[in-house]
Amino acid sequence: MKPWLIFGAGKGVGRHLVTIALKQNRPVTTLIRNQQQAAELSAIGVNVIHGDACDKKSIEKAITQAGENPVVFSTIGGGNSDHYGNIAIVDAVEQAQISRLLLVTSIGCGESWKTLSPRAKSLFGQSVRHKSLAESYLQTSTLDFTIIRPGGLTDQSGTGHCQRYQKEIHGMVSRKDVAEQLVQMAEDTQTYYQIYTLVDPELKPHWS
């Protein structure tokens, strides 16, 4: 069973990935900056490295402890991590000759930028632009990558009906269902070098 290395496991999609790994009795390592989150994850059996995903030495330490050729997931976001953190992760994973990285960004990245409304661009456009830079950097690496662009993320219960699209589409999706899709793609060679948008057609915005 391949070990997993998760960046961004303190909450959201990354935390759901941890839950799945533990249920599978899969070795799982994560790099966590928040001390409370680090303590919580360590207590439930995760190999926790305390450090920052923008710090090269922290990333290298996590990679060293993650086991042989792990599947790497990056679900980090916010501030410098959108751009500098993800690029530092790509560099370190590549240098360690690890082959597989799945990067979670968002709808609106790359060529889908033009589908965002002016309001969306003003609200989170800067983050999307930085994530787009990370996507481009990953695409020009030697890694077997998959890029995942979820729709609007919600903590609503997963429906199990999340769909993968390779076209420009908008909608909502639960964080739990995104994690389930990542697990399905983790070692699926047909998903290598692909970009997927994840949307749940059954999930409507809570304000609708």
N, CA, C and O of each residue as an XYZ file, in Angstrom:
832
protein
N       0.843     -1.197      0.000
C       0.000      0.000      0.000
C       0.879      1.248      0.000
O       1.689      1.449      0.904
N       0.711      2.070     -1.010
C       1.559      3.262     -1.138
C       1.294      4.245      0.004
O       0.138      4.495      0.347
N       2.349      4.802      0.591
C       2.139      5.837      1.596
C       1.664      7.134      0.943
O       1.894      7.375     -0.242
N       1.003      7.953      1.739
C       0.544      9.265      1.272
C       1.279     10.357      2.039
O       1.574     10.225      3.227
N       1.563     11.442      1.317
C       2.099     12.662      1.915
C       1.135     13.781      1.559
O       0.937     14.095      0.385
N       0.538     14.379      2.582
C      -0.507     15.381      2.354
C      -0.054     16.744      2.874
O       0.302     16.895      4.042
N      -0.076     17.722      1.989
C       0.148     19.115      2.379
C      -1.220     19.796      2.431
O      -1.951     19.819      1.442
N      -1.553     20.350      3.598
C      -2.860     20.989      3.767
C      -3.852     20.098      4.478
O      -5.053     20.179      4.221
N      -3.367     19.240      5.378
C      -4.243     18.255      6.037
C      -4.888     18.774      7.306
O      -5.615     18.042      7.977
N      -4.630     20.028      7.643
C      -5.179     20.557      8.891
C      -6.687     20.726      8.873
O      -7.339     20.691      9.917
N      -7.236     20.909      7.679
C      -8.688     21.131      7.582
C      -9.133     20.824      6.154
O      -8.313     20.512      5.290
N     -10.424     20.914      5.921
C     -10.977     20.812      4.577
C     -10.694     19.499      3.883
O     -10.721     18.433      4.499
N     -10.417     19.592      2.569
C     -10.202     18.410      1.734
C      -9.055     17.559      2.280
O      -9.157     16.333      2.335
N      -7.984     18.201      2.675
C      -6.827     17.473      3.189
C      -7.151     16.667      4.432
O      -6.662     15.549      4.599
N      -7.973     17.228      5.305
C      -8.363     16.513      6.532
C      -9.217     15.285      6.187
O      -9.078     14.233      6.812
N     -10.089     15.425      5.201
C     -10.876     14.273      4.753
C      -9.972     13.178      4.179
O     -10.232     11.990      4.371
N      -8.919     13.579      3.479
C      -7.955     12.600      2.953
C      -7.295     11.818      4.087
O      -7.101     10.607      3.988
N      -6.955     12.518      5.155
C      -6.354     11.859      6.321
C      -7.303     10.803      6.878
O      -6.889      9.683      7.178
N      -8.568     11.163      7.013
C      -9.568     10.229      7.542
C      -9.636      8.962      6.690
O      -9.693      7.851      7.217
N      -9.630      9.141      5.377
C      -9.684      7.998      4.457
C      -8.430      7.132      4.601
O      -8.517      5.905      4.651
N      -7.267      7.781      4.668
C      -6.002      7.038      4.805
C      -5.999      6.184      6.071
O      -5.584      5.026      6.043
N      -6.458      6.754      7.171
C      -6.469      6.021      8.438
C      -7.437      4.840      8.387
O      -7.150      3.776      8.936
N      -8.581      5.026      7.731
C      -9.537      3.920      7.582
C      -8.938      2.779      6.771
O      -9.262      1.612      6.991
N      -8.061      3.126      5.834
C      -7.408      2.120      4.990
C      -6.148      1.542      5.643
O      -5.474      0.688      5.067
N      -5.838      2.022      6.861
C      -4.582      1.650      7.526
C      -3.371      1.961      6.650
O      -2.386      1.224      6.625
N      -3.481      3.068      5.941
C      -2.425      3.495      5.019
C      -1.453      4.425      5.757
O      -1.892      5.296      6.508
N      -0.147      4.252      5.555
C       0.803      5.193      6.162
C       0.563      6.600      5.611
O       0.501      6.794      4.397
N       0.429      7.576      6.506
C       0.144      8.942      6.057
C       0.988      9.936      6.852
O       1.043      9.901      8.081
N       1.637     10.818      6.109
C       2.478     11.863      6.694
C       1.935     13.208      6.253
O       1.462     13.351      5.125
N       1.999     14.194      7.135
C       1.535     15.517      6.760
C       2.417     16.589      7.388
O       2.998     16.393      8.456
N       2.500     17.712      6.711
C       3.241     18.868      7.206
C       2.226     19.892      7.697
O       1.391     20.365      6.925
N       2.298     20.234      8.978
C       1.298     21.114      9.596
C       1.989     22.268     10.319
O       2.941     22.064     11.072
N       1.495     23.480     10.078
C       2.042     24.652     10.767
C       1.321     24.915     12.089
O       1.953     25.249     13.091
N      -0.016     24.762     12.083
C      -0.841     25.043     13.257
C      -0.601     23.974     14.332
O      -0.788     22.782     14.087
N      -0.189     24.414     15.515
C       0.212     23.471     16.567
C      -0.964     22.643     17.073
O      -0.804     21.454     17.352
N      -2.135     23.250     17.196
C      -3.296     22.509     17.678
C      -3.694     21.419     16.674
O      -3.971     20.283     17.057
N      -3.719     21.785     15.377
C      -4.034     20.798     14.349
C      -2.991     19.688     14.315
O      -3.323     18.519     14.119
N      -1.730     20.061     14.509
C      -0.647     19.068     14.520
C      -0.847     18.072     15.656
O      -0.674     16.868     15.469
N      -1.212     18.577     16.840
C      -1.426     17.709     18.000
C      -2.615     16.777     17.772
O      -2.557     15.596     18.111
N      -3.698     17.316     17.193
C      -4.897     16.508     16.933
C      -4.589     15.365     15.958
O      -5.005     14.227     16.176
N      -3.860     15.679     14.885
C      -3.547     14.666     13.880
C      -2.575     13.620     14.428
O      -2.710     12.428     14.151
N      -1.609     14.073     15.199
C      -0.641     13.159     15.788
C      -1.347     12.170     16.723
O      -0.994     10.993     16.785
N      -2.343     12.670     17.440
C      -3.073     11.846     18.411
C      -3.869     10.729     17.753
O      -4.147      9.711     18.387
N      -4.242     10.907     16.480
C      -5.044      9.871     15.806
C      -4.193      8.978     14.888
O      -4.721      8.168     14.126
N      -2.867      9.142     14.979
C      -1.997      8.196     14.290
C      -1.327      8.690     13.025
O      -0.749      7.899     12.279
N      -1.398     10.001     12.773
C      -0.747     10.558     11.594
C       0.706     10.907     11.926
O       0.997     11.389     13.021
N       1.609     10.663     10.984
C       3.000     11.072     11.147
C       3.088     12.560     10.811
O       3.107     12.933      9.638
N       3.141     13.395     11.820
C       3.051     14.843     11.643
C       4.430     15.487     11.719
O       5.185     15.276     12.669
N       4.735     16.274     10.698
C       5.936     17.117     10.710
C       5.457     18.538     10.954
O       4.615     19.053     10.219
N       5.996     19.166     11.988
C       5.572     20.542     12.296
C       6.432     21.512     11.500
O       7.650     21.565     11.670
N       5.782     22.279     10.629
C       6.532     23.219      9.803
C       5.635     23.932      8.818
O       4.413     23.787      8.858
N       6.240     24.698      7.938
C       5.518     25.566      7.005
C       5.687     25.056      5.579
O       6.792     24.714      5.158
N       4.579     25.010      4.840
C       4.614     24.521      3.457
C       5.313     25.481      2.497
O       5.511     25.149      1.328
N       5.683     26.651      2.972
C       6.475     27.568      2.142
C       7.968     27.452      2.458
O       8.795     28.130      1.848
N       8.300     26.588      3.418
C       9.686     26.452      3.859
C      10.307     25.184      3.276
O       9.841     24.075      3.536
N      11.347     25.361      2.501
C      11.983     24.243      1.791
C      12.433     23.140      2.743
O      12.199     21.963      2.471
N      13.074     23.499      3.854
C      13.584     22.497      4.785
C      12.451     21.684      5.421
O      12.588     20.479      5.631
N      11.331     22.354      5.726
C      10.178     21.643      6.292
C       9.622     20.637      5.296
O       9.296     19.506      5.655
N       9.517     21.058      4.047
C       8.993     20.176      2.997
C       9.917     18.973      2.824
O       9.457     17.835      2.733
N      11.214     19.231      2.780
C      12.185     18.143      2.607
C      12.130     17.159      3.769
O      12.273     15.954      3.562
N      11.926     17.652      4.980
C      11.824     16.781      6.153
C      10.598     15.880      6.035
O      10.658     14.688      6.333
N       9.482     16.470      5.595
C       8.253     15.683      5.426
C       8.444     14.599      4.365
O       8.001     13.464      4.541
N       9.095     14.952      3.281
C       9.345     13.983      2.202
C      10.229     12.836      2.698
O       9.978     11.669      2.397
N      11.252     13.183      3.453
C      12.180     12.171      3.977
C      11.458     11.158      4.859
O      11.807      9.977      4.868
N      10.450     11.621      5.601
C       9.759     10.754      6.549
C       8.506     10.088      5.978
O       7.845      9.315      6.670
N       8.182     10.381      4.733
C       6.900      9.922      4.170
C       6.919      8.492      3.654
O       5.863      7.943      3.339
N       8.084      7.880      3.560
C       8.155      6.526      3.021
C       8.598      6.539      1.569
O       8.879      7.594      1.000
N       8.656      5.362      0.984
C       9.202      5.229     -0.367
C       8.196      5.623     -1.437
O       7.095      5.076     -1.504
N       8.588      6.581     -2.273
C       7.792      7.056     -3.410
C       6.308      7.225     -3.071
O       5.457      6.553     -3.654
N       5.999      8.125     -2.126
C       4.601      8.307     -1.737
C       3.784      9.006     -2.823
O       4.330      9.658     -3.713
N       2.468      8.854     -2.726
C       1.574      9.713     -3.503
C       1.466     11.028     -2.732
O       1.162     11.031     -1.540
N       1.716     12.139     -3.416
C       1.711     13.448     -2.766
C       0.456     14.215     -3.173
O       0.111     14.296     -4.352
N      -0.217     14.772     -2.171
C      -1.383     15.629     -2.408
C      -1.076     17.013     -1.855
O      -0.565     17.143     -0.743
N      -1.386     18.046     -2.633
C      -1.327     19.401     -2.096
C      -2.704     20.034     -2.179
O      -3.249     20.253     -3.261
N      -3.254     20.324     -0.999
C      -4.552     21.005     -0.921
C      -4.398     22.356     -0.236
O      -5.375     22.949      0.220
N      -3.151     22.837     -0.169
C      -2.903     24.087      0.557
C      -3.484     25.279     -0.209
O      -3.675     25.224     -1.424
N      -3.752     26.335      0.517
C      -4.282     27.539     -0.116
C      -4.265     28.710      0.843
O      -4.212     28.541      2.061
N      -4.311     29.896      0.272
C      -4.330     31.107      1.079
C      -2.955     31.717      1.203
O      -1.971     31.025      1.462
N      -2.899     33.041      1.012
C      -1.635     33.757      1.175
C      -0.565     33.270      0.222
O      -0.834     32.988     -0.946
N       0.660     33.174      0.737
C       1.799     32.779     -0.096
C       1.753     31.320     -0.537
O       2.410     30.938     -1.505
N       0.969     30.499      0.182
C       0.990     29.063     -0.131
C       0.399     28.765     -1.503
O       0.796     27.790     -2.142
N      -0.551     29.592     -1.973
C      -1.140     29.379     -3.292
C      -0.074     29.289     -4.380
O      -0.152     28.463     -5.289
N       0.905     30.149     -4.261
C       1.941     30.265     -5.286
C       3.260     29.674     -4.784
O       3.712     28.635     -5.266
N       3.871     30.355     -3.806
C       5.213     29.969     -3.360
C       5.227     28.599     -2.692
O       6.155     27.816     -2.892
N       4.201     28.309     -1.900
C       4.145     27.012     -1.223
C       4.072     25.868     -2.209
O       4.837     24.908     -2.126
N       3.140     25.979     -3.149
C       2.978     24.894     -4.120
C       4.205     24.735     -5.017
O       4.584     23.616     -5.362
N       4.823     25.850     -5.391
C       6.027     25.759     -6.228
C       7.169     25.104     -5.443
O       7.927     24.303     -5.990
N       7.282     25.451     -4.161
C       8.317     24.825     -3.322
C       8.072     23.329     -3.181
O       9.019     22.542     -3.161
N       6.806     22.934     -3.082
C       6.462     21.509     -2.989
C       6.828     20.794     -4.288
O       7.433     19.722     -4.257
N       6.467     21.376     -5.420
C       6.797     20.772     -6.718
C       8.311     20.580     -6.835
O       8.778     19.513     -7.234
N       9.061     21.604     -6.489
C      10.530     21.519     -6.574
C      11.074     20.384     -5.709
O      11.884     19.576     -6.163
N      10.617     20.336     -4.458
C      11.156     19.353     -3.519
C      10.760     17.931     -3.906
O      11.567     17.009     -3.790
N       9.525     17.751     -4.364
C       9.051     16.423     -4.778
C       9.836     15.954     -6.004
O      10.226     14.790     -6.098
N      10.059     16.867     -6.929
C      10.820     16.546     -8.142
C      12.256     16.159     -7.791
O      12.786     15.176     -8.308
N      12.871     16.932     -6.916
C      14.266     16.675     -6.541
C      14.419     15.354     -5.794
O      15.465     14.708     -5.861
N      13.359     14.960     -5.076
C      13.394     13.691     -4.338
C      13.076     12.501     -5.240
O      13.054     11.357     -4.786
N      12.828     12.778     -6.523
C      12.509     11.749     -7.522
C      11.248     10.958     -7.168
O      11.128      9.767     -7.455
N      10.316     11.671     -6.532
C       8.982     11.125     -6.313
C       8.199     11.399     -7.595
O       8.377     12.445     -8.218
N       7.340     10.472     -7.988
C       6.735     10.600     -9.314
C       5.345     11.222     -9.330
O       4.971     11.833    -10.332
N       4.570     11.092     -8.266
C       3.136     11.388     -8.349
C       2.716     12.543     -7.451
O       2.972     12.528     -6.247
N       2.067     13.548     -8.043
C       1.557     14.699     -7.291
C       0.194     15.100     -7.822
O       0.011     15.300     -9.022
N      -0.757     15.214     -6.911
C      -2.091     15.723     -7.239
C      -2.249     17.087     -6.579
O      -2.097     17.221     -5.365
N      -2.555     18.092     -7.385
C      -2.653     19.469     -6.915
C      -4.103     19.936     -6.991
O      -4.733     19.880     -8.047
N      -4.619     20.398     -5.856
C      -5.981     20.936     -5.803
C      -5.908     22.458     -5.888
O      -5.292     23.109     -5.044
N      -6.549     23.018     -6.921
C      -6.567     24.479     -7.081
C      -8.026     24.960     -6.992
O      -8.664     24.779     -5.955
N      -8.550     25.555     -8.036
C      -9.963     25.980     -7.993
C     -10.459     26.304     -9.395
O      -9.678     26.559    -10.312
N     -11.774     26.286     -9.531
C     -12.399     26.768    -10.758
C     -11.927     28.195    -11.011
O     -11.794     28.985    -10.076
N     -11.678     28.520    -12.258
C     -11.209     29.860    -12.609
C      -9.726     29.910    -12.906
O      -9.226     30.898    -13.444
N      -9.006     28.824    -12.550
C      -7.570     28.796    -12.818
C      -7.303     28.545    -14.298
O      -8.133     27.986    -15.016
N      -6.126     28.972    -14.726
C      -5.700     28.716    -16.101
C      -6.675     29.257    -17.122
O      -7.139     30.393    -17.028
N      -6.979     28.414    -18.106
C      -7.832     28.850    -19.213
C      -9.283     29.076    -18.790
O     -10.060     29.653    -19.550
N      -9.660     28.632    -17.589
C     -11.049     28.837    -17.144
C     -11.256     30.206    -16.482
O     -12.359     30.519    -16.035
N     -10.196     31.017    -16.420
C     -10.281     32.361    -15.827
C     -11.416     33.171    -16.456
O     -12.152     33.872    -15.763
N     -11.542     33.063    -17.766
C     -12.522     33.894    -18.478
C     -13.969     33.552    -18.109
O     -14.884     34.318    -18.410
N     -14.177     32.398    -17.455
C     -15.544     32.013    -17.082
C     -15.966     32.608    -15.743
O     -17.137     32.524    -15.371
N     -15.026     33.207    -15.018
C     -15.376     33.813    -13.735
C     -16.111     35.127    -13.945
O     -15.813     35.884    -14.869
N     -17.073     35.381    -13.076
C     -17.795     36.646    -13.134
C     -16.899     37.766    -12.625
O     -15.942     37.504    -11.896
N     -17.193     39.020    -12.998
C     -16.407     40.143    -12.467
C     -16.385     40.159    -10.939
O     -15.369     40.506    -10.337
N     -17.502     39.784    -10.310
C     -17.558     39.759     -8.844
C     -16.608     38.701     -8.292
O     -15.892     38.948     -7.321
N     -16.606     37.519     -8.915
C     -15.710     36.448     -8.463
C     -14.252     36.864     -8.614
O     -13.426     36.599     -7.741
N     -13.948     37.516     -9.729
C     -12.567     37.964     -9.940
C     -12.145     38.973     -8.880
O     -10.999     38.969     -8.431
N     -13.072     39.834     -8.485
C     -12.725     40.837     -7.478
C     -12.608     40.224     -6.087
O     -11.825     40.701     -5.265
N     -13.382     39.167     -5.816
C     -13.380     38.558     -4.490
C     -12.184     37.639     -4.259
O     -11.506     37.738     -3.237
N     -11.928     36.741     -5.218
C     -10.833     35.793     -4.994
C      -9.930     35.638     -6.215
O      -9.225     34.639     -6.358
N      -9.962     36.637     -7.089
C      -9.153     36.576     -8.298
C      -7.663     36.494     -8.048
O      -6.951     35.807     -8.780
N      -7.178     37.188     -7.021
C      -5.730     37.166     -6.745
C      -5.271     35.761     -6.379
O      -4.223     35.303     -6.834
N      -6.064     35.082     -5.553
C      -5.743     33.711     -5.178
C      -5.751     32.792     -6.405
O      -4.870     31.947     -6.563
N      -6.751     32.968     -7.267
C      -6.866     32.144     -8.477
C      -5.659     32.369     -9.389
O      -5.136     31.423     -9.977
N      -5.223     33.614     -9.503
C      -4.064     33.911    -10.343
C      -2.812     33.209     -9.807
O      -2.022     32.658    -10.573
N      -2.645     33.239     -8.482
C      -1.483     32.583     -7.880
C      -1.555     31.064     -8.051
O      -0.545     30.417     -8.328
N      -2.748     30.502     -7.885
C      -2.911     29.060     -8.094
C      -2.621     28.699     -9.552
O      -2.078     27.631     -9.835
N      -2.984     29.590    -10.471
C      -2.717     29.349    -11.898
C      -1.222     29.268    -12.170
O      -0.776     28.457    -12.982
N      -0.451     30.107    -11.490
C       1.007     30.055    -11.630
C       1.542     28.706    -11.150
O       2.424     28.120    -11.778
N       1.000     28.220    -10.030
C       1.422     26.920     -9.512
C       1.057     25.802    -10.487
O       1.838     24.872    -10.688
N      -0.124     25.893    -11.090
C      -0.524     24.899    -12.092
C       0.469     24.851    -13.249
O       0.914     23.778    -13.656
N       0.808     26.021    -13.771
C       1.738     26.089    -14.904
C       3.095     25.502    -14.540
O       3.719     24.799    -15.335
N       3.539     25.804    -13.326
C       4.841     25.299    -12.873
C       4.817     23.775    -12.791
O       5.767     23.110    -13.206
N       3.734     23.228    -12.257
C       3.604     21.773    -12.153
C       3.557     21.123    -13.538
O       4.150     20.066    -13.754
N       2.856     21.754    -14.463
C       2.712     21.186    -15.805
C       4.041     21.125    -16.562
O       4.195     20.325    -17.485
N       4.985     21.958    -16.175
C       6.294     21.946    -16.833
C       7.334     21.166    -16.036
O       8.527     21.238    -16.332
N       6.886     20.421    -15.025
C       7.783     19.589    -14.225
C       7.897     18.198    -14.856
O       7.286     17.922    -15.889
N       8.676     17.340    -14.230
C       8.817     15.954    -14.696
C       7.823     15.022    -14.001
O       7.852     13.812    -14.225
N       6.951     15.570    -13.164
C       6.074     14.746    -12.328
C       4.868     14.205    -13.094
O       4.406     14.795    -14.070
N       4.378     13.064    -12.618
C       3.105     12.527    -13.098
C       2.017     13.256    -12.310
O       1.643     12.845    -11.212
N       1.528     14.327    -12.886
C       0.628     15.209    -12.142
C      -0.831     15.023    -12.561
O      -1.135     14.545    -13.654
N      -1.709     15.414    -11.660
C      -3.114     15.655    -11.985
C      -3.504     16.944    -11.280
O      -3.181     17.148    -10.110
N      -4.201     17.808    -12.003
C      -4.676     19.073    -11.431
C      -6.187     18.975    -11.254
O      -6.910     18.599    -12.176
N      -6.650     19.317    -10.059
C      -8.062     19.207     -9.722
C      -8.589     20.597     -9.365
O      -8.069     21.261     -8.469
N      -9.622     21.018    -10.078
C     -10.238     22.333     -9.843
C     -11.662     22.143     -9.318
O     -12.593     22.008    -10.112
N     -11.847     22.129     -7.998
C     -13.197     21.958     -7.467
C     -14.042     23.217     -7.700
O     -13.524     24.325     -7.838
N     -15.357     23.000     -7.736
C     -16.287     24.122     -7.763
C     -16.319     24.777     -6.393
O     -15.398     24.612     -5.594
N     -17.388     25.522     -6.125
C     -17.534     26.156     -4.823
C     -17.583     25.103     -3.729
O     -18.447     24.226     -3.747
N     -16.661     25.184     -2.778
C     -16.534     24.137     -1.759
C     -17.496     24.358     -0.601
O     -17.707     25.482     -0.145
N     -18.071     23.256     -0.140
C     -18.997     23.322      0.974
C     -18.709     22.191      1.952
O     -18.143     21.164      1.575
N     -19.100     22.383      3.206
C     -18.950     21.335      4.213
C     -20.217     20.491      4.332
O     -20.345     19.685      5.254
N     -21.144     20.675      3.407
C     -22.325     19.817      3.392
C     -21.902     18.365      3.212
O     -20.824     18.085      2.688
N     -22.751     17.450      3.645
C     -22.436     16.026      3.508
C     -22.194     15.678      2.043
O     -22.853     16.202      1.145
N     -21.239     14.786      1.826
C     -20.996     14.331      0.464
C     -22.179     13.543     -0.063
O     -22.810     12.791      0.681
N     -22.482     13.708     -1.331
C     -23.596     12.976     -1.943
C     -23.109     11.735     -2.677
O     -23.892     10.830     -2.964
N     -21.793     11.694     -2.985
C     -21.268     10.595     -3.782
C     -21.545     10.755     -5.265
O     -21.265      9.851     -6.053
N     -22.098     11.911     -5.656
C     -22.452     12.135     -7.059
C     -21.592     13.199     -7.731
O     -21.944     13.710     -8.794
N     -20.474     13.527     -7.112
C     -19.535     14.475     -7.715
C     -19.055     13.934     -9.061
O     -18.764     12.746     -9.196
N     -18.977     14.810    -10.041
C     -18.572     14.408    -11.387
C     -17.274     15.115    -11.784
O     -17.008     16.241    -11.363
N     -16.478     14.430    -12.599
C     -15.281     15.051    -13.183
C     -15.625     15.572    -14.568
O     -16.265     14.887    -15.365
N     -15.199     16.772    -14.834
C     -15.427     17.373    -16.149
C     -14.101     17.863    -16.714
O     -13.204     18.265    -15.973
N     -13.994     17.823    -18.024
C     -12.848     18.435    -18.687
C     -13.350     19.525    -19.627
O     -12.931     19.639    -20.779
N     -14.257     20.310    -19.086
C     -14.800     21.472    -19.788
C     -15.093     22.526    -18.735
O     -15.061     22.246    -17.537
N     -15.374     23.719    -19.182
C     -15.622     24.814    -18.251
C     -17.045     24.706    -17.723
O     -18.014     24.806    -18.475
N     -17.151     24.499    -16.420
C     -18.444     24.315    -15.783
C     -18.362     24.861    -14.361
O     -17.309     24.800    -13.725
N     -19.460     25.386    -13.874
C     -19.473     25.930    -12.517
C     -20.510     25.203    -11.678
O     -21.465     24.634    -12.208
N     -20.315     25.226    -10.369
C     -21.243     24.572     -9.465
C     -20.619     24.400     -8.094
O     -19.578     24.982     -7.787
N     -21.271     23.596     -7.280
C     -20.823     23.356     -5.913
C     -20.328     21.920     -5.776
O     -20.641     21.058     -6.597
N     -19.551     21.683     -4.725
C     -19.097     20.321     -4.428
C     -18.679     20.267     -2.955
O     -18.128     21.231     -2.423
N     -18.942     19.150     -2.315
C     -18.547     19.018     -0.913
C     -17.069     18.642     -0.815
O     -16.532     17.937     -1.670
N     -16.435     19.123      0.231
C     -15.018     18.812      0.440
C     -14.797     17.307      0.582
O     -13.791     16.774      0.113
N     -15.728     16.637      1.222
C     -15.614     15.184      1.402
C     -15.610     14.466      0.050
O     -14.820     13.546     -0.166
N     -16.495     14.890     -0.858
C     -16.543     14.248     -2.174
C     -15.295     14.544     -2.995
O     -14.856     13.698     -3.773
N     -14.714     15.740     -2.833
C     -13.449     16.041     -3.520
C     -12.368     15.076     -3.043
O     -11.601     14.546     -3.847
N     -12.313     14.853     -1.725
C     -11.319     13.919     -1.184
C     -11.522     12.510     -1.751
O     -10.554     11.832     -2.096
N     -12.771     12.078     -1.843
C     -13.068     10.741     -2.393
C     -12.591     10.638     -3.847
O     -12.056      9.609     -4.261
N     -12.789     11.710     -4.611
C     -12.328     11.713     -6.009
C     -10.806     11.655     -6.079
O     -10.249     10.969     -6.936
N     -10.139     12.364     -5.192
C      -8.672     12.335     -5.162
C      -8.155     10.921     -4.907
O      -7.177     10.484     -5.512
N      -8.824     10.223     -4.008
C      -8.430      8.850     -3.696
C      -8.568      7.973     -4.942
O      -7.693      7.158     -5.234
N      -9.666      8.145     -5.670
C      -9.882      7.359     -6.889
C      -8.807      7.643     -7.943
O      -8.410      6.751     -8.693
N      -8.345      8.886     -7.991
C      -7.362      9.282     -9.006
C      -5.918      9.012     -8.596
O      -5.021      9.006     -9.438
N      -5.697      8.791     -7.310
C      -4.338      8.754     -6.758
C      -3.371      7.892     -7.562
O      -2.259      8.324     -7.865
N      -3.791      6.672     -7.908
C      -2.903      5.769     -8.631
C      -3.481      5.350     -9.986
O      -3.085      4.329    -10.547
N      -4.395      6.126    -10.492
C      -5.028      5.838    -11.787
C      -4.220      6.515    -12.898
O      -4.269      7.735    -13.054
N      -3.483      5.720    -13.660
C      -2.599      6.296    -14.677
C      -3.363      7.035    -15.769
O      -2.790      7.878    -16.460
N      -4.646      6.730    -15.934
C      -5.443      7.432    -16.950
C      -5.676      8.896    -16.584
O      -6.036      9.704    -17.441
N      -5.472      9.232    -15.318
C      -5.662     10.625    -14.893
C      -4.367     11.431    -14.932
O      -4.377     12.631    -14.658
N      -3.242     10.776    -15.272
C      -1.969     11.495    -15.331
C      -2.022     12.578    -16.416
O      -2.582     12.369    -17.492
N      -1.442     13.712    -16.117
C      -1.302     14.848    -17.044
C      -2.668     15.423    -17.463
O      -2.805     16.002    -18.540
N      -3.661     15.253    -16.600
C      -5.006     15.747    -16.899
C      -5.402     16.837    -15.912
O      -4.870     16.929    -14.806
N      -6.354     17.661    -16.348
C      -6.949     18.683    -15.494
C      -8.446     18.410    -15.421
O      -9.119     18.293    -16.446
N      -8.955     18.311    -14.203
C     -10.383     18.024    -14.016
C     -11.047     19.110    -13.175
O     -10.486     19.587    -12.189
N     -12.245     19.483    -13.586
C     -13.114     20.299    -12.743
C     -14.060     19.347    -12.019
O     -14.618     18.436    -12.630
N     -14.238     19.557    -10.725
C     -15.134     18.709     -9.935
C     -16.360     19.511     -9.507
O     -16.242     20.534     -8.831
N     -17.525     19.038     -9.904
C     -18.793     19.687     -9.555
C     -19.808     18.596     -9.247
O     -19.812     17.541     -9.882
N     -20.655     18.852     -8.282
C     -21.742     17.931     -7.955
C     -23.041     18.499     -8.517
O     -23.563     19.477     -7.980
N     -23.579     17.904     -9.595
C     -24.785     18.457    -10.213
C     -26.005     18.434     -9.297
O     -26.983     19.139     -9.545
N     -25.949     17.621     -8.233
C     -27.085     17.526     -7.314
C     -27.006     18.533     -6.168
O     -27.976     18.737     -5.438
N     -25.852     19.152     -6.023
C     -25.635     20.043     -4.890
C     -25.892     21.480     -5.309
O     -25.205     22.023     -6.175
N     -26.883     22.083     -4.689
C     -27.244     23.473     -5.002
C     -26.728     24.401     -3.915
O     -26.668     24.009     -2.749
N     -26.359     25.613     -4.270
C     -25.934     26.579     -3.256
C     -27.006     26.726     -2.185
O     -28.199     26.747     -2.489
N     -26.573     26.829     -0.919
C     -27.536     26.865      0.178
C     -28.426     28.104      0.135
O     -29.473     28.161      0.779
N     -27.976     29.111     -0.652
C     -28.790     30.319     -0.729
C     -29.807     30.263     -1.867
O     -30.617     31.179     -2.010
N     -29.782     29.200     -2.684
C     -30.689     29.129     -3.826
C     -32.077     28.667     -3.388
O     -32.978     28.547     -4.219
